[in-house]
Structure formats: structure tokens, C-alpha cells
């Protein structure tokens, strides 16, 4: 969980966003070029899904 959170934080700091949705908005508004953020967008999306799955699993244990 810490690894996923640290990777998300690194990406968030790089682009100044909190979520993949905010990163997408930057691309859509032309603040950053899609080519610059392409791989990071998908990595961020994957990490958010992984974090959500981990949190769900932890919730089931409680």
C-alpha cells in the first residue's frame, strides 16, 4: 500500500494534480501535451485502481 501511495504522490507532484481525472483535465485544457503525460496517465490510473482494490480488501478484513 505504501509503495502504491508513494508512486501516486510522485506522479501527483510531477503534474500538480491529485487524481488521474485532474491529469486528464490538464491534457484536455491544453496545459500539458498528451504525448508528455501518456504513460503517466495510464500508470496513475492503474495505481489508483490498485489502491482502491487494496483499500477494499482491507475493509473486508475489518
C-alpha beads as a LAMMPS data file, in Angstrom:
LAMMPS data file: protein, C-alpha beads

62 atoms
61 bonds

1 atom types
1 bond types

-500.0 500.0 xlo xhi
-500.0 500.0 ylo yhi
-500.0 500.0 zlo zhi

Masses

1 110.0

Atoms # bond

1 1 1 0.000 0.000 0.000
2 1 1 2.834 2.379 0.856
3 1 1 4.527 1.695 -2.458
4 1 1 1.348 2.456 -4.417
5 1 1 0.746 5.646 -2.412
6 1 1 4.342 6.812 -2.894
7 1 1 4.164 6.248 -6.654
8 1 1 0.876 8.166 -6.841
9 1 1 2.385 11.005 -4.813
10 1 1 5.378 11.165 -7.154
11 1 1 3.105 11.467 -10.201
12 1 1 0.877 13.990 -8.434
13 1 1 3.841 16.196 -7.592
14 1 1 5.179 15.993 -11.125
15 1 1 1.960 17.351 -12.625
16 1 1 0.486 19.203 -9.646
17 1 1 -2.643 17.013 -9.529
18 1 1 -4.310 14.689 -7.034
19 1 1 -6.096 12.246 -9.355
20 1 1 -5.966 10.811 -12.853
21 1 1 -9.111 12.850 -13.614
22 1 1 -7.242 16.076 -12.858
23 1 1 -4.359 14.936 -15.078
24 1 1 -6.836 14.269 -17.869
25 1 1 -8.292 17.766 -17.408
26 1 1 -4.827 19.297 -17.830
27 1 1 -4.429 17.451 -21.109
28 1 1 -7.937 18.357 -22.300
29 1 1 -7.388 22.039 -21.452
30 1 1 -4.064 22.086 -23.277
31 1 1 -1.965 22.820 -20.181
32 1 1 0.199 19.812 -20.963
33 1 1 0.605 17.844 -24.165
34 1 1 -0.934 14.399 -24.333
35 1 1 2.353 12.903 -25.517
36 1 1 4.087 14.182 -22.355
37 1 1 1.626 12.564 -19.976
38 1 1 0.511 9.491 -21.944
39 1 1 2.385 6.832 -19.987
40 1 1 1.975 8.622 -16.664
41 1 1 -1.776 8.862 -17.218
42 1 1 -2.146 5.109 -17.599
43 1 1 0.269 4.404 -14.753
44 1 1 -1.683 6.742 -12.493
45 1 1 -4.969 5.145 -13.500
46 1 1 -3.563 1.676 -12.797
47 1 1 -2.157 2.751 -9.423
48 1 1 -5.457 4.327 -8.368
49 1 1 -7.292 1.107 -9.255
50 1 1 -4.718 -0.933 -7.346
51 1 1 -5.040 1.364 -4.308
52 1 1 -8.843 1.080 -4.419
53 1 1 -8.615 -2.717 -4.554
54 1 1 -6.220 -2.768 -1.600
55 1 1 -8.479 -0.483 0.421
56 1 1 -11.478 -2.683 -0.378
57 1 1 -9.566 -5.765 0.743
58 1 1 -8.539 -4.056 3.960
59 1 1 -12.140 -3.045 4.573
60 1 1 -13.245 -6.647 4.230
61 1 1 -10.736 -7.679 6.891
62 1 1 -12.122 -5.198 9.410

Bonds

1 1 1 2
2 1 2 3
3 1 3 4
4 1 4 5
5 1 5 6
6 1 6 7
7 1 7 8
8 1 8 9
9 1 9 10
10 1 10 11
11 1 11 12
12 1 12 13
13 1 13 14
14 1 14 15
15 1 15 16
16 1 16 17
17 1 17 18
18 1 18 19
19 1 19 20
20 1 20 21
21 1 21 22
22 1 22 23
23 1 23 24
24 1 24 25
25 1 25 26
26 1 26 27
27 1 27 28
28 1 28 29
29 1 29 30
30 1 30 31
31 1 31 32
32 1 32 33
33 1 33 34
34 1 34 35
35 1 35 36
36 1 36 37
37 1 37 38
38 1 38 39
39 1 39 40
40 1 40 41
41 1 41 42
42 1 42 43
43 1 43 44
44 1 44 45
45 1 45 46
46 1 46 47
47 1 47 48
48 1 48 49
49 1 49 50
50 1 50 51
51 1 51 52
52 1 52 53
53 1 53 54
54 1 54 55
55 1 55 56
56 1 56 57
57 1 57 58
58 1 58 59
59 1 59 60
60 1 60 61
61 1 61 62
